């Protein structure tokens, strides 16, 4: 097996400021109060992902999931330890990230495709397919600043999922959007999995993890608390139910 993602004692630390203004800081210092606190968003995390694995990254809000994904994508670097990846990476790290509000949907599509590594020829070849997948044909020449959060998510996911990559990352890609588009996204992500690409998926939805992942990692306050089978990971989190997308005709999760 080929290793595509490897973390060795990866740590990322942030500083939380308790006061915003100079006056507040001065008063706090005079009272011997804390003005800031440093904390590890990701704390000494180690694991290995093999080619073709579908990983569900789970945990409560604030547990460090998005920070970990940003380090894997290369958006952030660890303060200590190593994050190693093999192959090209694409994905949706944050809804609407990288969009310029004064550019149209068409212009942002082309710009984001280039940022994610698509050549001009590849973008032209896939352009109509990306637009059709997004369902935003009627808004394509409107400034993205006038898009709703759901429409930004549509455009961002549509570009990312059509990039030829070895690793696909998705951070709550389906958290925003209507049910038909969520169903379309899930189907497309299953295609990615079937192609043998490595997938790393951040979500709170246990049903989606059951359908698309063969392994679960759980973060707790920045530390890797669980690494193992899907059902055991869901049970570890006490996720007894969720609000997954369901097929209204069959009643089954998709």
C-alpha positions in Angstrom: 0.0 0.0 0.0 1.1 3.6 -0.7 0.9 6.1 2.1 -0.8 9.4 0.9 -1.1 11.3 4.2 1.2 11.0 7.2 1.2 13.1 10.4 3.9 12.7 13.0 3.4 14.6 16.3 1.8 17.5 14.4 0.9 20.5 16.6 -0.6 23.9 15.7 -0.9 26.6 18.3 -3.1 29.7 18.3 -3.3 32.7 20.6 -6.7 33.9 21.9 -6.8 37.7 22.7 -9.1 38.6 25.6 -9.1 42.3 25.0 -9.4 44.3 21.7 -8.5 47.9 22.5 -5.4 49.4 24.0 -7.4 50.8 26.9 -8.8 47.3 27.7 -5.3 45.8 27.6 -4.0 48.6 29.9 -6.8 48.1 32.4 -6.3 44.3 32.4 -2.5 44.6 33.0 -3.1 47.0 35.8 -5.5 44.4 37.4 -3.0 41.6 36.7 -5.5 39.9 34.5 -4.7 37.7 31.5 -4.6 39.6 28.2 -4.1 36.5 26.0 -3.8 32.8 26.2 -2.1 30.3 23.9 -3.7 27.0 23.2 -3.0 24.0 20.9 -5.8 23.7 18.2 -4.1 20.5 17.1 -2.0 18.8 19.8 0.7 16.1 19.0 -1.4 14.2 16.4 0.0 11.2 14.6 -1.6 8.9 12.0 -1.2 7.5 8.5 -3.6 7.3 5.6 -3.1 4.8 2.8 -4.1 5.4 -0.8 -7.8 4.9 -1.5 -8.9 5.1 2.1 -12.0 7.2 3.0 -11.6 8.9 6.3 -14.3 10.4 8.4 -12.9 13.1 10.6 -15.3 13.7 13.5 -15.4 15.6 16.8 -17.3 18.3 18.6 -17.1 22.0 17.4 -13.7 23.5 18.4 -12.0 20.1 18.5 -9.5 21.1 15.8 -10.9 19.3 12.7 -10.8 22.3 10.3 -7.3 23.2 11.5 -6.1 19.7 10.9 -7.6 19.7 7.4 -5.9 23.0 6.6 -2.6 21.6 7.6 -3.1 18.5 5.4 -4.1 20.8 2.5 -1.0 23.0 3.0 -3.0 26.1 3.8 -1.3 26.0 7.3 2.0 24.6 8.5 2.4 22.8 11.8 4.4 24.7 14.5 6.0 21.4 15.3 6.0 17.8 14.0 5.4 16.9 10.3 2.5 16.7 7.9 3.5 14.8 4.7 1.3 14.2 1.7 1.8 12.4 -1.6 0.0 13.4 -4.8 -2.2 16.3 -5.7 -4.8 17.7 -3.3 -8.2 19.3 -4.0 -11.2 20.0 -2.0 -13.5 22.4 -0.2 -11.9 23.6 3.0 -14.4 26.4 3.8 -17.6 27.6 2.2 -16.9 30.3 -0.3 -13.2 30.5 0.6 -11.1 32.3 -1.9 -14.1 33.9 -3.7 -13.7 37.6 -4.7 -17.1 39.3 -4.0 -16.7 41.8 -6.9 -16.0 39.1 -9.5 -18.8 37.2 -11.2 -19.5 33.5 -10.6 -17.9 32.8 -14.0 -14.7 34.7 -13.1 -14.5 33.1 -9.7 -15.0 29.6 -11.2 -12.0 30.1 -13.6 -9.9 31.7 -10.8 -10.6 28.9 -8.3 -10.0 26.2 -10.9 -6.6 27.8 -11.5 -5.8 28.0 -7.8 -6.7 24.3 -7.4 -4.3 23.3 -10.2 -6.6 23.1 -13.3 -4.9 24.0 -16.5 -6.7 26.5 -18.8 -7.5 23.7 -21.2 -8.9 21.4 -18.5 -11.1 24.3 -17.1 -12.5 25.0 -20.6 -13.2 21.3 -21.1 -15.0 20.9 -17.8 -16.6 24.4 -17.6 -20.1 23.4 -18.7 -20.1 20.3 -16.5 -19.1 22.4 -13.5 -21.7 25.0 -14.1 -24.4 22.3 -14.7 -23.5 20.6 -11.5 -23.7 23.8 -9.5 -27.2 24.7 -10.9 -26.1 28.3 -11.0 -26.5 28.9 -14.8 -28.8 31.9 -14.2 -26.4 33.5 -11.7 -23.2 32.8 -13.4 -22.6 36.5 -14.5 -23.7 37.9 -11.2 -21.1 39.2 -8.6 -20.5 36.5 -6.0 -20.9 39.2 -3.3 -24.7 38.9 -4.1 -24.7 35.1 -3.7 -26.2 33.4 -0.7 -24.0 31.2 1.5 -25.7 28.2 -0.1 -24.9 29.4 -3.6 -21.2 30.0 -2.7 -21.1 26.5 -1.3 -22.6 25.2 -4.6 -20.0 26.9 -6.7 -17.0 26.0 -4.4 -17.9 22.4 -4.2 -18.7 22.1 -7.9 -15.2 23.4 -8.9 -13.3 21.3 -6.2 -15.1 18.0 -7.0 -14.2 18.3 -10.7 -10.4 18.7 -10.1 -8.4 15.7 -11.0 -6.6 14.9 -7.7 -5.2 12.1 -5.7 -6.6 13.3 -2.4 -10.0 15.0 -1.9 -10.7 17.0 1.2 -14.1 18.2 2.3 -14.8 20.3 5.4 -18.6 20.2 6.1 -19.1 20.6 2.4 -22.7 19.6 2.7 -23.5 21.8 5.7 -25.0 24.5 3.6 -27.4 23.9 0.6 -30.7 22.5 -0.2 -31.6 18.8 -0.1 -31.3 18.1 -3.9 -27.9 19.6 -4.1 -26.7 17.7 -1.0 -27.9 14.4 -2.6 -26.0 15.3 -5.7 -22.8 16.1 -3.7 -23.0 12.7 -1.8 -23.4 10.9 -5.1 -20.4 12.7 -6.6 -18.3 12.0 -3.5 -19.2 8.3 -3.8 -17.8 8.4 -7.3 -14.6 9.9 -5.9 -14.4 7.0 -3.5 -15.1 4.4 -6.2 -12.3 5.8 -8.3 -9.9 4.8 -5.6 -8.9 8.4 -4.6 -8.1 9.1 -1.0 -10.9 11.1 0.7 -10.8 13.0 4.0 -14.3 14.1 5.1 -15.1 16.4 8.1 -18.7 16.0 9.2 -21.0 15.6 12.2 -23.4 13.4 10.2 -23.1 9.8 11.3 -25.2 8.4 8.4 -23.0 10.0 5.8 -19.9 8.6 7.5 -21.4 5.1 7.4 -22.1 5.4 3.7 -18.8 7.0 2.6 -16.1 6.1 5.0 -14.2 3.0 6.1 -12.4 4.6 9.0 -13.1 7.3 11.6 -10.7 9.6 13.4 -12.1 11.6 16.4 -10.5 14.7 17.8 -11.0 15.9 21.3 -9.6 19.3 22.2 -7.0 19.0 19.5 -5.8 15.5 20.4 -6.5 12.3 18.5 -8.9 10.4 20.8 -10.0 7.6 18.5 -8.7 6.0 15.3 -10.6 2.9 14.1 -13.8 1.3 12.7 -16.7 3.6 11.7 -19.3 2.2 14.0 -16.9 2.3 17.0 -16.1 5.9 16.2 -19.7 6.9 16.0 -20.4 5.1 19.3 -17.4 6.8 20.9 -19.0 10.2 20.1 -22.5 9.0 21.3 -23.9 10.1 18.0 -27.2 8.2 18.2 -28.9 10.2 15.4 -28.3 13.0 12.9 -30.1 15.0 10.2 -28.7 13.2 7.2 -30.0 13.6 3.7 -32.4 10.8 3.0 -34.1 9.5 -0.1 -37.7 10.5 0.4 -39.0 7.7 -1.8 -37.0 4.8 -0.2 -36.4 6.2 3.2 -32.8 5.1 3.0 -29.7 7.3 3.6 -27.8 8.1 0.4 
